[in-house]
Amino acid sequence: KNYPIHIEIMLLLCMNMMWMHLIVTVSSISPYLLSLQNQPLPVSAFSFPIHQRPNNYRDSIYSSKHFRAGPTTSLRAAQCHHSRRLHPRQNQCPNSLVICNHGNFDHVDDEGPSLEPDDEVSTASAATPTSYTSSSSSSAAAATAPTATTTSYTVNAATLRFNNKLNTLSKSYDATTATRVEKMLLQALENYQFYLKYKHNNNHERNKQQTRNEANDDKSTHDEIQDTLIEISTNNSDLIVPNTISFTNAITAWARCTRKDSAKRAQALLDRMHALYDEGWTHVQPNKISYNSVITAWARSAEKGSAKKAEELLRRMYEFYEAEGGAVDLKPDSRSFNAVINAVARSREKNCADRAKFLLDEMGRRYNEGDEDLAPDALTFGAIINAYANSLEEGASDKAAQLLMHMESLYQLGFENAKPATFVYNACMNAFAKDPLGQGSAKSGSGISSAEKAQQLLNSMEKRYEEERDERVKPDCISYSTVINAHANSATTQSGENADAILTRMIHRYLIGDNDCKPNAIAFTAAIKAHSSSINATISTHASASGDDCDFESNDISSNNCKKQIELSAKRCEELLQQLCLLYQTCSHDRTLKPTAVTFDLVTRACTQARNVEGVWRVKELRSVVMNEDAVK
């Protein structure tokens, strides 16, 4: 029929719109139907928590809103599209994190286990879509999986979000977060195992209705797991698949936990990883970060036998490394040895320092054989020197000094990380202060007392800092307090004067602007202890010379000199106490300047030995004033 021209144009436009709508509808539904060919039952039918249920098919990676796929669409294309959907601002697939079958984390938040003063624990995170390359070269799966096959899949978005959440929670140092992290991990693991069981039963029922060939009959558990991982990465982005990073984050949470059983819980998770890996779960293979975190947990544990547990883990780590063919991410490094050495040094067990020294020698031997990851650093030496200081064994200070000299030699040879730092010098000076051979007026074979050796180290630190201006060797309040304590332990008639000289240097450095040398109650108490030791040494010297104690009623010259020295030392003790209390009151009651009960007791004893009744009364009044101010505050 002949219609006006404007009617014909409107009819043509309507027909074109209908055809376009039909094409869009067909192209949107057909890829989804193709993706359901291998899914007899939607995953949403499982009893997963709401936050783990899959989204509607319109949100899948094949949705027409983002991607139009046909029957020939490759898996890699779907993976690249999935990455673009997660990163809409990028024009191409972001760089994937490649993890080999040994669990090599090339992009993790690895803080690493460090030693005193602040321990850190390794953490693992995955913030970007992760590409796994899983081969069957592992010893656990080699018996059931073909050795030539290599399967690639991409970690889905839900697992990435899950790992990031665990990583954030694992950085908390408290007694409750670790329990929450482990519960989340085990729930996700249970859901994933339920999914695997359903897939296995469904495939078994479907194969009963078909003619099965030999390949289907011999299909291994390892192959089924790999096929499921590929399916999840492409078709189900909301099912969490716990992997090595997930378990390592949970182990890290326990390593930082303050509960008494935290080390056992971390060990249990590592054992669970090994059990799953032996079942063919190559994506849950433990690595050195997992081991280092468990070793650090045992190092922090106060449980008896924790040091032996850490040593056993190091041996087990080497056995696993050799059994897996020498994978790089399984090889123990300096952090592994440092964590074990720290555990042994902290144990306070008999010969713990010598055991730690043996581990240091083992590090050196392996380094000389070509393992450059085992170069010892200042943390390694510092832990062993501190162990010698706490051992209270005769001659321990000489062993500590030898280690310090060895560090100096290594630094001169070019090992920058072996340069002695302030905490290493402090540990060595502490070894001199605590050495039983240095108590009293005893001197070493070189004719120098332990207190004098500690003071020589302090002089060396000051000189080195003035020349190099290197903050790593700068003396601090611990350095000066340790030397003062060394003079106090020397128990000579000159102990008080020597301690006063060091305390004066400490105060001078603080007054010229060095806040690291701020005097505290420890330094003042050590100086008071040094004067108290001088009183005891004076009485002992007089008794050995005259055959009797210092007689305050006698008028002979020897007794008068003894009495005068005791009175001067007691007076100096009272002056130091008054200075400390004044600083505490004028510095807004700084807790580092608060006198302790030991401080008051030392001064009271000194005044009693000097027969100073008024001094004893003044100390008692000063003590009540300080205690009452704290109670009112």
Order of alpha helices (4+ residues) and beta strands (2+ residues): alpha-alpha-beta-beta-beta-alpha-alpha-alpha-alpha-alpha-alpha-alpha-alpha-alpha-alpha-alpha-alpha-alpha-alpha-alpha-alpha-alpha-alpha-alpha-alpha
